[in-house]
């Protein structure tokens, strides 16, 4: 969840079938189960009954919303009915599935549909090794298709990308942010990559991956907001794991939260640890 939108956005994480794409950095295969028709609308209805009022709704599932194995088309009308009170609806989609089905679904929703897609990185070699099964060109085509049809685009980028040397990480996250906005993204969400899914743990042992520092996330966030090309959010979930200093960690976390809300870069926190 992007903290800058907590006040006006309700987010629902849906339980459905395992993601078929199985990218190296992803753990969406966890906590999944086959779902019969009607299960997704029931989950949404139950969640909405306990969520505060909001103008926008995010429906995030284990994979792509437009994978018929994950979200049955027979559930669309019930989902749309539940989403009628919202002005904006955000769903996830693999770039290769951004096609006619998205337009059909968008036609059912009276508000603004936004599709969230993971580019992860603009580095073509790393992207191929991540097993994302797309190229930068695939992402660009998908984003262009969506924008041409009045659908907003949200892009997920990784901070700390496997297979990229540490000295090149900042340059490539900057390149990736620019690639996302060049393609027409309205929003970029920066996700610090973390071990825990098995594959990344193995890459860490071989030296092909290391978790980013809090400073690297700050550098990426500062760059993205400074650019002024769209909203840029830093994912601050479990942020303490990326900090090596207990003295300044909370203040730096709070700074990122404020910047997510304001979209204005604040001065960096000074600390004896030199960040």
VENQUIDA-V353652 format. One record per helix or strand of 3 or more residues. SS is the DSSP state (helix for helix, strand for strand). FROM is the first residue (numbers start at 1). LEN is the number of residues. If there is no record, write none. Layout:
BEGIN
SS,FROM,LEN ; SS,FROM,LEN
END
This chain:
BEGIN
helix,3,3 ; strand,9,5 ; helix,39,10 ; strand,56,5 ; helix,73,11 ; strand,88,5 ; helix,95,3 ; helix,100,9 ; strand,112,9 ; helix,124,6 ; helix,136,13 ; strand,152,8 ; helix,166,18 ; strand,187,6 ; helix,199,8 ; helix,214,14 ; strand,231,4 ; helix,239,4 ; helix,249,14
END
